[in-house]
Amino acid sequence: MNGTVSLKTIMPTKKRMGRYDGGTVNLTNAQANREYIIKDIKTDDLELKGFLFTLGCYEGEKVTLLSVLGDNYIITIKDAKYSIDRNLAEAILVSRSF
């Protein structure tokens, strides 16, 4: 190989989808029956942000992913249970609650 380094050796070959900085993931990559802290709502759609806010889904709030049924994510926020679709789940960025 005449002393050159292949980019394949330096660059990771797999990148986990939905993972953001500091261990933050979107709800589609969260584990069921685990409590998370909402870190951000990643969308430019103000109507979507407003809707999630009315559910109590905003930065700093605790959320638990109960289960995934097809493209529906069953979550609890503030002792209320909701079913949200995949698009909403992808917009909610969370990190583990310890």
MARTI-37382 format. One line per 4 residues: number of its first residue (from 0); their letters; for each residue x, y, z of N, C-alpha, C. Coordinates in nm, 4 decimals, decimal comma. Layout:
<pts>
NUM	A	X:Y:Z:X:Y:Z:X:Y:Z | ... $
</pts>
This chain:
<pts>
0	MNGT	0,0810:-0,1211:0,0000:0,0000:0,0000:0,0000:0,0842:0,1259:0,0000 | 0,2047:0,1222:-0,0209:0,3001:0,2334:-0,0339:0,2849:0,3467:0,0683 | 0,2516:0,3160:0,1947:0,2492:0,4156:0,3004:0,1243:0,5018:0,3096 | 0,0231:0,4798:0,2276:-0,1001:0,5586:0,2373:-0,1994:0,4886:0,3283 $
4	VSLK	-0,2858:0,5657:0,3840:-0,3886:0,5124:0,4735:-0,5231:0,5222:0,4035 | -0,5945:0,4144:0,4043:-0,7263:0,4127:0,3422:-0,8265:0,4865:0,4300 | -0,9133:0,5652:0,3682:-1,0185:0,6329:0,4442:-1,1110:0,5327:0,5110 | -1,1235:0,4164:0,4555:-1,2095:0,3132:0,5128:-1,1628:0,2755:0,6539 $
8	TIMP	-1,0319:0,2835:0,6779:-0,9801:0,2494:0,8101:-1,0060:0,3595:0,9119 | -1,0106:0,4823:0,8655:-1,0289:0,5961:0,9558:-1,1765:0,6227:0,9831 | -1,2571:0,6208:0,8814:-1,3979:0,6547:0,8943:-1,4783:0,5346:0,9421 | -1,5691:0,5528:1,0380:-1,6536:0,4407:1,0806:-1,7441:0,3962:0,9659 $
12	TKKR	-1,7648:0,2661:0,9569:-1,8464:0,2148:0,8470:-1,9953:0,2179:0,8795 | -2,0301:0,2186:1,0072:-2,1716:0,2227:1,0457:-2,1976:0,3451:1,1311 | -2,3089:0,4094:1,1066:-2,3504:0,5231:1,1881:-2,4907:0,4926:1,2368 | -2,5094:0,4919:1,3652:-2,6402:0,4614:1,4201:-2,7356:0,5757:1,3900 $
16	MGRY	-2,8442:0,5439:1,3248:-2,9423:0,6457:1,2884:-3,0161:0,6946:1,4128 | -3,0472:0,8236:1,4163:-3,1252:0,8793:1,5254:-3,0439:0,9182:1,6470 | -2,9137:0,8979:1,6463:-2,8306:0,9332:1,7615:-2,7740:1,0730:1,7408 | -2,7803:1,1530:1,8455:-2,7309:1,2894:1,8410:-2,6225:1,3047:1,9459 $
20	DGGT	-2,5730:1,4231:1,9646:-2,4630:1,4449:2,0582:-2,5020:1,4154:2,2021 | -2,4030:1,3778:2,2829:-2,4225:1,3587:2,4257:-2,5154:1,2454:2,4633 | -2,5269:1,1417:2,3827:-2,6138:1,0299:2,4166:-2,7603:1,0586:2,3929 | -2,7899:1,1629:2,3199:-2,9280:1,1985:2,2906:-2,9756:1,1205:2,1692 $
24	VNLT	-3,0959:1,0642:2,1790:-3,1566:0,9907:2,0682:-3,2986:1,0417:2,0490 | -3,3568:1,0122:1,9338:-3,4984:1,0440:1,9212:-3,5787:0,9246:1,9740 | -3,7055:0,9433:1,9984:-3,7866:0,8388:2,0613:-3,7953:0,7110:1,9793 | -3,7714:0,7183:1,8496:-3,7770:0,5966:1,7683:-3,6634:0,5012:1,8034 $
28	NAQA	-3,5576:0,5520:1,8673:-3,4440:0,4690:1,9078:-3,4391:0,4451:2,0584 | -3,5415:0,4868:2,1289:-3,5468:0,4669:2,2740:-3,5887:0,3238:2,3057 | -3,5574:0,2799:2,4261:-3,5960:0,1471:2,4717:-3,7280:0,1564:2,5468 | -3,8100:0,0549:2,5284:-3,9412:0,0516:2,5949:-3,9247:0,0379:2,7458 $
32	NREY	-4,0215:0,0922:2,8191:-4,0275:0,0861:2,9651:-3,9070:0,1504:3,0329 | -3,8571:0,2566:2,9732:-3,7452:0,3298:3,0305:-3,7806:0,4780:3,0298 | -3,7470:0,5457:3,1388:-3,7764:0,6881:3,1508:-3,6639:0,7706:3,0880 | -3,7038:0,8748:3,0166:-3,6099:0,9644:2,9498:-3,6446:1,1090:2,9854 $
36	IIKD	-3,5488:1,1971:2,9647:-3,5686:1,3409:2,9787:-3,5712:1,4007:2,8379 | -3,6711:1,4810:2,8097:-3,6804:1,5460:2,6790:-3,5743:1,6556:2,6723 | -3,4887:1,6467:2,5707:-3,3811:1,7438:2,5529:-3,4169:1,8523:2,4521 | -3,4978:1,8166:2,3517:-3,5319:1,9135:2,2477:-3,6436:1,8560:2,1619 $
40	IKTD	-3,7147:1,9446:2,0958:-3,8107:1,9061:1,9926:-3,7488:1,9550:1,8619 | -3,7037:1,8615:1,7801:-3,6280:1,8961:1,6593:-3,7222:1,9052:1,5393 | -3,7801:2,0224:1,5215:-3,8656:2,0493:1,4067:-3,8756:2,1994:1,3870 | -3,8985:2,2386:1,2642:-3,9223:2,3795:1,2333:-4,0713:2,4096:1,2273 $
44	DLEL	-4,1535:2,3062:1,2401:-4,2986:2,3176:1,2324:-4,3541:2,3684:1,3665 | -4,3901:2,4959:1,3711:-4,4391:2,5558:1,4959:-4,5696:2,4937:1,5423 | -4,6534:2,4496:1,4495:-4,7784:2,3843:1,4853:-4,7511:2,2513:1,5566 | -4,6541:2,1767:1,5080:-4,6153:2,0509:1,5704:-4,5598:2,0750:1,7097 $
48	KGFL	-4,4722:2,1737:1,7229:-4,4167:2,2081:1,8544:-4,5272:2,2488:1,9510 | -4,6225:2,3281:1,9023:-4,7345:2,3705:1,9868:-4,8204:2,2535:2,0311 | -4,8464:2,1605:1,9395:-4,9250:2,0423:1,9734:-4,8544:1,9596:2,0806 | -4,7248:1,9351:2,0625:-4,6503:1,8575:2,1615:-4,6463:1,9296:2,2960 $
52	FTLG	-4,6382:2,0622:2,2928:-4,6394:2,1396:2,4167:-4,7704:2,1205:2,4923 | -4,8826:2,1149:2,4202:-5,0125:2,0942:2,4866:-5,0208:1,9572:2,5523 | -4,9407:1,8610:2,5039:-4,9360:1,7280:2,5665:-4,8439:1,7271:2,6887 | -4,7696:1,8354:2,7086:-4,6724:1,8405:2,8167:-4,5354:1,7949:2,7727 $
56	CYEG	-4,5166:1,7876:2,6432:-4,3922:1,7382:2,5840:-4,3033:1,8565:2,5479 | -4,2135:1,8922:2,6401:-4,1220:2,0035:2,6177:-3,9922:1,9764:2,6926 | -3,8908:2,0536:2,6621:-3,7577:2,0330:2,7181:-3,7589:2,0268:2,8702 | -3,6930:1,9243:2,9244:-3,6823:1,9073:3,0691:-3,7872:1,8152:3,1287 $
60	EKVT	-3,8910:1,7854:3,0547:-3,9991:1,6993:3,1042:-3,9601:1,5520:3,0889 | -4,0118:1,4677:3,1777:-3,9865:1,3236:3,1707:-4,0878:1,2576:3,0788 | -4,0407:1,1594:3,0015:-4,1264:1,0826:2,9117:-4,0835:0,9363:2,9207 | -4,1804:0,8465:2,9168:-4,1523:0,7031:2,9163:-4,2124:0,6424:2,7914 $
64	LLSV	-4,1317:0,5686:2,7174:-4,1809:0,4937:2,6023:-4,2321:0,3602:2,6538 | -4,3627:0,3380:2,6436:-4,4217:0,2138:2,6937:-4,4085:0,1008:2,5928 | -4,4435:0,1279:2,4670:-4,4360:0,0245:2,3651:-4,4441:0,0869:2,2263 | -4,4141:0,0046:2,1273:-4,4239:0,0452:1,9873:-4,5152:-0,0547:1,9181 $
68	LGDN	-4,6223:-0,0038:1,8593:-4,7183:-0,0872:1,7874:-4,7228:-0,0391:1,6428 | -4,6480:-0,1054:1,5554:-4,6379:-0,0592:1,4171:-4,5642:0,0724:1,4129 | -4,6287:0,1746:1,3580:-4,5705:0,3087:1,3550:-4,6255:0,3976:1,4660 | -4,6899:0,3388:1,5657:-4,7442:0,4140:1,6795:-4,6586:0,3898:1,8029 $
72	YIIT	-4,6220:0,4987:1,8669:-4,5393:0,4941:1,9871:-4,6273:0,5327:2,1053 | -4,6391:0,4421:2,2015:-4,7208:0,4662:2,3200:-4,6282:0,5223:2,4275 | -4,6582:0,6456:2,4711:-4,5729:0,7140:2,5682:-4,6565:0,7637:2,6857 | -4,5887:0,7886:2,7963:-4,6526:0,8576:2,9085:-4,5737:0,9841:2,9378 $
76	IKDA	-4,6495:1,0894:2,9605:-4,5948:1,2191:3,0019:-4,6871:1,2693:3,1114 | -4,6298:1,3022:3,2269:-4,7093:1,3561:3,3384:-4,8316:1,2686:3,3690 | -4,8133:1,1400:3,3838:-4,9200:1,0454:3,4194:-5,0315:1,0348:3,3165 | -5,0098:1,0838:3,1956:-5,1073:1,0695:3,0868:-5,0451:0,9821:2,9791 $
80	KYSI	-5,1260:0,8991:2,9158:-5,0788:0,8073:2,8130:-5,1236:0,8577:2,6758 | -5,0296:0,8584:2,5806:-5,0584:0,9053:2,4456:-5,0044:0,8069:2,3427 | -5,0682:0,8057:2,2275:-5,0181:0,7322:2,1125:-4,9778:0,8367:2,0082 | -4,8501:0,8358:1,9712:-4,8017:0,9311:1,8718:-4,7463:0,8541:1,7525 $
84	DRNL	-4,7477:0,9175:1,6353:-4,6957:0,8487:1,5171:-4,5442:0,8636:1,5082 | -4,4872:0,7941:1,4135:-4,3412:0,7909:1,3965:-4,2833:0,9307:1,3729 | -4,3516:1,0148:1,2951:-4,3001:1,1497:1,2680:-4,2857:1,2313:1,3960 | -4,3837:1,2204:1,4849:-4,3743:1,2913:1,6128:-4,2620:1,2327:1,6977 $
88	AEAI	-4,2519:1,1003:1,7006:-4,1483:1,0345:1,7808:-4,0086:1,0732:1,7333 | -3,9914:1,0902:1,6026:-3,8610:1,1295:1,5485:-3,8238:1,2725:1,5876 | -3,9215:1,3563:1,6110:-3,8952:1,4964:1,6462:-3,8575:1,5142:1,7925 | -3,8888:1,4160:1,8765:-3,8637:1,4287:2,0210:-3,7269:1,3696:2,0543 $
92	LVSR	-3,6340:1,4569:2,0941:-3,4990:1,4143:2,1319:-3,4926:1,3965:2,2818 | -3,4398:1,2816:2,3247:-3,4375:1,2474:2,4661:-3,3002:1,1936:2,5066 | -3,2747:1,1943:2,6371:-3,1581:1,1255:2,6921:-3,2033:1,0492:2,8149 | -3,1252:0,9506:2,8536:-3,1605:0,8646:2,9673:-3,1790:0,9455:3,0940 $
96	SF	-3,2803:0,9090:3,1694:-3,3030:0,9674:3,3009:-3,2410:0,8745:3,4040 | -3,1566:0,9281:3,4924:-3,0910:0,8428:3,5927:-3,1451:0,8660:3,7294 $
</pts>
